[in-house]
Amino acid sequence: MSAATDCKENRFIQVGDTLLHSIKFKNLSPAAKVLYFCCAMESAGRQSFQMPASCAEKYGIAPRSLRRQLKELEDGGFIQVVRSGKNTRTANDYQFCMNWRNE
């Protein structure tokens, strides 16, 4: 899917069938699913990423919603906090994890 007339994008993500059909993924809220895909886009293929509020805004995600959805992804085993930026007032460092596969 692309808005480009030639349907070619510089960046894209791939989503596996096993993720989409996972019970834990199906149980996520629609907003958390969208955030997960946004995190995958921001990671640019890396295991680690940051998702500050300023970055989430470009995807139309409000700061309060962002915190709630990140917590939902953490609780579901899709991401984990590697380094908290709470004390330094910087963005948290997150990492994708595969704990969602333990259904």
C-alpha positions in Angstrom: 0.0 0.0 0.0 1.4 3.3 -1.0 0.3 6.9 -1.8 3.1 7.1 -4.3 1.9 6.8 -7.9 4.5 4.2 -8.7 3.8 2.4 -5.4 7.5 2.5 -4.5 8.6 3.6 -1.0 12.0 4.3 0.4 11.1 2.7 3.7 8.6 0.0 4.5 8.0 -2.7 7.1 7.1 -6.4 6.7 4.5 -8.0 9.0 4.6 -11.7 9.5 1.5 -13.9 9.3 2.4 -15.4 12.7 2.3 -12.0 14.3 -1.0 -11.0 12.8 -2.7 -14.3 13.8 -1.1 -14.4 17.3 -3.7 -14.4 20.1 -1.8 -11.7 22.0 -1.6 -9.4 18.9 -5.3 -9.9 18.3 -6.0 -8.9 21.9 -4.1 -5.6 21.6 -6.2 -2.5 21.1 -6.3 -1.1 17.5 -4.3 1.9 18.7 -1.5 -0.3 20.2 -1.3 -2.3 16.9 -0.8 0.9 15.0 1.8 2.1 17.4 3.7 -1.2 17.1 3.9 -0.7 13.3 5.0 2.9 13.9 7.7 1.7 16.2 8.8 -0.8 13.6 9.0 2.0 11.0 11.0 4.2 13.4 13.4 1.4 14.2 14.5 1.2 10.6 15.2 -2.6 10.9 17.0 -2.3 14.1 16.1 -4.2 17.3 16.3 -1.0 19.5 14.4 2.2 19.0 13.0 5.4 20.7 9.5 6.7 20.4 9.4 10.2 22.0 6.2 12.1 22.0 7.5 14.4 19.2 8.0 11.4 17.0 4.6 9.9 17.8 2.9 13.2 16.9 3.8 12.8 13.2 1.8 9.5 13.3 -1.1 11.3 14.9 -0.6 9.8 18.4 -1.2 12.0 21.3 1.2 12.0 24.3 -1.3 10.5 26.8 -2.3 7.8 24.3 1.4 7.1 23.6 2.1 6.3 27.2 -0.9 4.0 27.5 -0.2 2.2 24.3 3.5 1.7 25.0 2.5 0.2 28.4 0.1 -2.1 26.6 2.9 -3.2 24.2 5.2 -3.8 27.2 2.6 -5.8 29.1 1.9 -7.9 26.0 5.5 -8.8 25.6 6.1 -6.9 22.3 8.6 -4.4 23.5 10.7 -3.7 26.6 12.4 -0.7 28.1 16.1 -1.0 27.8 16.9 2.4 29.4 14.5 4.8 31.1 15.0 8.4 30.3 12.8 9.5 33.3 15.6 10.9 35.4 17.4 12.6 32.5 14.2 13.8 30.8 15.1 12.1 27.6 13.3 9.5 25.5 13.2 5.9 26.7 15.2 3.3 24.8 13.0 0.4 23.8 13.8 -3.0 22.3 11.5 -5.4 20.4 11.1 -8.7 22.2 9.3 -11.9 21.3 7.6 -12.7 24.5 4.3 -12.5 22.7 5.1 -15.9 21.1 4.8 -17.6 24.5 1.0 -18.1 24.2 
